[in-house]
Amino acid sequence: MASSKSASKFEIARWMREHLDDHRDRTTGEVNCTSLVEEWDVACADGGATLDSNHVAWDVAVEVAARADAGLP
């Protein structure tokens, strides 16, 4: 994936959907959005992009988790 500066919400969401279950608690079923964002950052950005609490990846993680919990793609 491109650097975090050029990664679109769509690209981030696609990656997060593919890795969502790796961050789902086996007991509660809840998605750990923090670990999802941090893994995306290491895998696809510079590993420090999401230190900025306003980085779009934080909002994308919440949206992806909510859609998955609602049974939406």
C-alpha positions as CSV (number, residue, x, y, z in Angstrom):
1,M,0.0,0.0,0.0
2,A,1.1,3.6,-0.5
3,S,2.4,5.7,2.3
4,S,0.0,6.9,5.0
5,K,-0.1,10.3,3.4
6,S,-1.6,9.0,0.2
7,A,-3.6,6.1,1.6
8,S,-7.3,6.7,1.0
9,K,-10.1,5.8,3.4
10,F,-11.1,3.1,0.9
11,E,-7.6,1.5,0.9
12,I,-7.4,1.7,4.7
13,A,-10.9,0.2,5.1
14,R,-10.1,-2.6,2.7
15,W,-7.0,-3.6,4.6
16,M,-8.8,-3.4,7.9
17,R,-11.7,-5.5,6.7
18,E,-9.2,-8.2,5.6
19,H,-7.6,-8.2,9.1
20,L,-10.6,-7.5,11.3
21,D,-11.0,-11.0,12.8
22,D,-7.4,-10.9,14.0
23,H,-8.4,-8.1,16.3
24,R,-11.7,-9.6,17.5
25,D,-11.9,-10.7,21.2
26,R,-12.8,-14.4,21.2
27,T,-14.8,-14.1,24.3
28,T,-16.8,-10.8,23.8
29,G,-16.7,-10.6,20.0
30,E,-15.6,-7.0,20.4
31,V,-13.1,-5.6,17.9
32,N,-10.0,-4.0,19.4
33,C,-9.8,-0.9,17.2
34,T,-6.6,0.3,18.8
35,S,-4.7,-2.9,17.8
36,L,-6.3,-2.8,14.4
37,V,-5.1,0.7,13.7
38,E,-1.6,0.0,15.1
39,E,-1.2,-3.0,12.9
40,W,-2.4,-1.1,9.8
41,D,0.1,1.6,10.7
42,V,3.0,-0.8,10.9
43,A,2.0,-2.8,7.9
44,C,1.0,0.0,5.5
45,A,2.3,3.3,6.8
46,D,5.4,4.5,8.6
47,G,4.6,3.0,12.0
48,G,4.1,6.4,13.5
49,A,1.4,7.9,11.3
50,T,-1.4,7.1,13.8
51,L,0.3,8.7,16.7
52,D,-1.8,11.7,15.5
53,S,-5.1,11.1,17.2
54,N,-6.8,12.9,14.2
55,H,-5.4,10.4,11.6
56,V,-8.3,9.1,9.5
57,A,-7.4,5.5,10.3
58,W,-8.9,5.8,13.7
59,D,-12.3,6.8,12.3
60,V,-12.0,4.1,9.6
61,A,-11.4,1.4,12.2
62,V,-14.5,2.4,14.2
63,E,-16.6,2.4,11.0
64,V,-15.3,-0.9,9.8
65,A,-15.9,-2.6,13.2
66,A,-19.4,-1.1,13.4
67,R,-20.3,-2.3,9.9
68,A,-19.0,-5.8,10.6
69,D,-21.0,-6.0,13.8
70,A,-24.1,-4.9,11.9
71,G,-23.4,-7.7,9.3
72,L,-22.6,-5.2,6.5
73,P,-19.6,-5.4,4.2
